[in-house]
Structure formats: structure tokens, C-alpha cells
């Protein structure tokens, strides 16, 4: 069950349906353009963004955990917990940023093709 949010993030771009002003739009051409724009967005490496977020989160978490742990008399334990917590949060934040970037790519791609993208 813990993997569900990660799976939802990783499938976000494929299921993202932009809202466009459809007045006067050939929906068959739009479907083709949307598919091509999604292919551009798919080139964003979500795994790399997640890995970067994990490293940054774990580093910050370990530092803060070590400081808090030092006050509690267990700096090593605090650093380990902080690294685990920070790494997990960093991974999710990195994946969320990548998916947000993919949606932005789809929106800009469609706008560049003349569509009025509302959301």
C-alpha cells in the first residue's frame, strides 16, 4: 500500500488530461497533438529527479536528525532517522516535481501548437 502514491506519481503524465478551449478545435488533430506532446514530456527522467531528491533529503534529514539527536543524547540514532525520513520525503518531492514538469511540458507544447490551454 505504501507504493501507491509513488505509482500514482509515476503515471501522472500518462493520465494527465489538459483542459483546453475546444471551440473550433478538430478533436482528431488534438488527440494526435496531445499524444505527441506527451511523448516529449515522457523524456523527463522521473527516476533521476527522485534520486536527486532522495540524496538531498537524506543529507538534510541526517544533519537535522543529528542535531536533534545530540540534544536527546543519541546523535547517531537521530541522524539515521533523519536520513530515512528526509530521503523518503525527498524522493516523493523529486518525483512530484518531475511530474509537474511533465505537465508543464504538455501544456507548453499544446499552446505552441495553437491550443488555448486552460489548465
Order of alpha helices (4+ residues) and beta strands (2+ residues): alpha-alpha-alpha-alpha-alpha
